[in-house]
């Protein structure tokens, strides 16, 4: 188990990609904290599954628009486990539609959850994180290629993570802390199921012609979080089935 003795925080860890990441990190030996927004029962289920693997687990409610809550999640993780080694900024929201129809509330919420929260989480984590730690941001294939209309706000928010990731890598490199960004393509989750009404449309933009699995994203996170990822930093890695090819 390459992450034995490490402690991780995964935002949005109660479902979808975040759930798969939390379980995979636990399988690799890490104790895992996770944030959730509204689905307390699903978060509790993920905690139970992590504990069944013999690891410690902790779940905390934290809405990404609440700066105090996201900062408290970082501090709480370090207090719960006595350390913090890995931060996975996964939680995100989307608002798709013609730019003229997006409201100011849409803009404020998407930028708060997808941009400000990862910044604040990284800011809080760097104070508590051990040297040699890992920051892994989850972006989107739409930061590399906007293949259809309606993605102006979401693409803006996910593209901002490129600058954050590169700046963190440069600033934290002397401490051996890496920062990387993963761009998933269409991934089979309850919010965007592979058998949904838009699935064929989205799959058609990938080179492989299919949706990704949450475990495929989690595998890349585990690689970056482990010893084999220690010389990768400032990178944007597409796990998108060739969406941006």
C-alpha positions in Angstrom: 0.0 0.0 0.0 1.9 3.0 -1.3 0.0 5.5 0.8 0.3 3.7 4.2 0.4 6.3 7.0 -0.8 9.2 4.8 -3.9 11.3 5.4 -6.0 12.7 2.5 -8.9 15.1 2.1 -11.2 14.6 -0.8 -13.8 17.3 -1.5 -17.1 16.1 -2.9 -16.3 12.6 -1.7 -19.8 11.3 -1.2 -20.5 10.4 -4.8 -19.2 10.1 -8.3 -15.5 10.7 -9.0 -14.9 11.9 -5.4 -16.3 8.7 -4.0 -14.2 6.6 -6.3 -11.1 8.6 -5.3 -11.8 8.4 -1.6 -12.1 4.6 -1.8 -9.0 4.2 -4.0 -6.8 6.2 -1.7 -8.0 4.1 1.2 -7.2 1.0 -0.7 -3.7 2.3 -1.2 -3.4 2.8 2.6 -4.5 6.4 3.3 -6.8 7.6 6.0 -9.4 9.7 4.2 -11.6 12.6 5.1 -14.3 13.7 2.7 -16.6 16.7 2.3 -20.2 16.5 1.2 -22.8 19.1 0.5 -26.2 17.5 1.1 -26.0 13.7 0.9 -25.1 12.8 4.5 -26.3 9.2 4.1 -24.1 8.6 1.1 -21.1 10.2 2.8 -21.7 8.0 5.8 -21.7 4.9 3.5 -18.4 6.0 2.0 -17.0 6.4 5.5 -18.1 2.9 6.4 -16.5 1.4 3.3 -13.2 3.1 4.1 -13.3 1.8 7.7 -14.0 -1.7 6.3 -10.7 -1.4 4.5 -9.0 -0.9 7.9 -8.4 2.9 7.5 -9.7 5.8 9.4 -12.4 8.0 7.8 -14.2 11.2 8.6 -16.9 13.1 6.7 -17.8 16.8 7.1 -20.5 18.9 5.5 -18.9 21.8 3.6 -20.6 23.9 0.9 -18.0 25.2 -1.5 -19.6 28.7 -1.3 -18.9 28.9 2.4 -15.2 30.0 2.8 -15.2 29.3 6.6 -16.6 25.7 6.0 -14.0 24.7 3.4 -11.1 26.1 5.6 -12.5 24.3 8.6 -12.6 21.0 6.6 -8.8 21.3 6.1 -8.1 22.1 9.7 -10.5 19.3 10.8 -8.8 16.7 8.7 -5.4 17.6 10.2 -6.8 17.5 13.7 -8.7 14.2 13.1 -5.7 12.3 11.6 -2.8 14.3 13.1 -1.5 15.2 9.7 -2.5 16.1 6.1 -0.6 14.8 3.1 -3.0 14.8 0.2 -5.6 17.3 -0.9 -7.9 16.4 -3.8 -10.0 19.3 -4.9 -12.8 17.4 -6.6 -16.1 19.2 -5.6 -17.6 21.2 -8.4 -20.8 22.5 -9.9 -21.9 23.3 -13.4 -24.3 25.8 -15.0 -24.7 25.2 -18.7 -26.6 27.3 -21.1 -26.4 30.3 -23.5 -24.2 33.0 -21.9 -27.0 35.6 -22.3 -29.3 33.4 -20.0 -26.8 32.8 -17.2 -27.7 34.7 -14.0 -25.4 36.5 -11.7 -26.2 33.9 -9.1 -25.0 31.2 -11.5 -21.8 33.0 -12.1 -21.1 33.6 -8.4 -21.9 30.0 -7.3 -19.9 28.4 -10.1 -16.8 30.6 -9.5 -17.1 30.2 -5.7 -17.3 26.4 -5.8 -15.0 25.7 -8.8 -12.4 28.4 -8.3 -12.4 30.1 -5.0 -12.9 27.0 -2.9 -10.0 25.1 -4.4 -7.8 28.2 -3.9 -8.9 28.5 -0.2 -8.5 24.8 0.4 -5.0 24.8 -1.1 -4.2 28.0 0.9 -5.2 26.3 4.2 -3.6 23.0 3.3 -0.2 24.4 2.6 0.1 25.7 6.1 -0.6 22.2 7.6 0.6 19.9 4.9 3.8 17.9 5.4 6.7 18.4 3.0 6.4 16.0 0.1 2.6 16.4 0.0 0.2 16.3 -2.9 -2.4 18.7 -4.2 -4.5 17.3 -7.0 -7.2 19.4 -8.7 -10.0 17.9 -10.8 -10.7 20.0 -13.8 -12.7 19.2 -17.0 -12.1 18.2 -20.6 -14.0 21.5 -21.3 -10.9 23.4 -20.2 -9.1 22.0 -23.2 -11.9 21.8 -25.8 -15.4 23.3 -25.7 -17.0 21.1 -28.3 -20.5 22.4 -28.0 -22.3 25.6 -27.1 -23.4 26.5 -23.6 -20.2 25.9 -21.7 -18.8 29.4 -21.3 -19.2 29.7 -17.5 -18.2 26.1 -16.7 -15.2 26.2 -19.0 -14.1 29.5 -17.5 -14.1 28.0 -14.0 -12.2 24.9 -14.9 -9.7 26.7 -17.0 -8.8 28.8 -14.0 -7.5 25.7 -12.3 -4.7 25.5 -14.8 -3.2 28.8 -13.5 -3.7 27.8 -9.9 -2.1 24.4 -10.4 1.0 25.8 -12.2 1.4 28.6 -9.6 1.1 26.1 -6.7 3.7 23.8 -8.3 6.2 26.6 -8.6 5.6 28.0 -5.2 5.5 24.7 -3.3 8.2 22.8 -5.3 11.0 23.7 -2.8 9.1 21.8 -0.2 8.6 18.7 -2.4 4.9 19.3 -2.6 3.5 18.6 -6.1 0.4 20.2 -7.6 -1.3 18.6 -10.6 -4.5 18.9 -12.6 -6.6 16.1 -14.0 -9.1 16.8 -16.8 -11.8 14.1 -16.9 -13.9 13.6 -20.0 -17.5 12.4 -19.9 -17.6 10.1 -16.8 -20.4 7.8 -15.8 -21.9 9.2 -12.6 -25.4 9.7 -11.3 -25.3 13.3 -12.5 -24.2 12.4 -16.0 -25.0 8.7 -16.5 -23.6 6.7 -19.5 -27.2 5.7 -20.4 -28.6 9.2 -20.1 -30.4 11.1 -22.9 -27.2 13.0 -23.8 -24.8 10.1 -23.5 -24.5 9.3 -27.2 -23.9 12.9 -28.0 -21.1 13.3 -25.4 -19.5 9.9 -26.2 -19.3 10.9 -29.8 -16.8 13.6 -29.0 -14.3 11.1 -27.5 -11.8 9.1 -29.6 -12.7 5.9 -27.7 -16.5 6.4 -28.2 -17.4 5.8 -24.6 -17.9 7.3 -21.2 -15.1 7.0 -18.6 -15.4 5.2 -15.3 -14.9 6.9 -12.0 -12.3 4.3 -11.1 -10.3 5.3 -14.1 -10.0 8.9 -12.8 -9.3 7.6 -9.3 -6.4 5.5 -10.7 -4.7 8.6 -12.0 -5.2 10.4 -8.7 -3.6 7.4 -6.9 -0.7 7.5 -9.2 -0.1 11.2 -8.6 -0.6 10.8 -4.9 1.9 8.0 -4.5 5.7 7.7 -4.8 5.5 7.1 -8.5 4.1 10.6 -9.0 6.7 12.5 -7.0 8.4 14.0 -10.1 5.2 15.1 -11.8 4.1 18.7 -10.9 2.5 21.6 -12.7 1.0 19.1 -15.2 -2.5 19.0 -16.7 -3.3 15.4 -17.4 -6.3 14.5 -19.7 -8.2 11.3 -18.7 -10.8 12.0 -21.2 -11.0 9.1 -23.7 -9.5 11.4 -26.4 -12.1 14.2 -26.0 -9.4 16.8 -26.6 -7.5 14.9 -29.2 
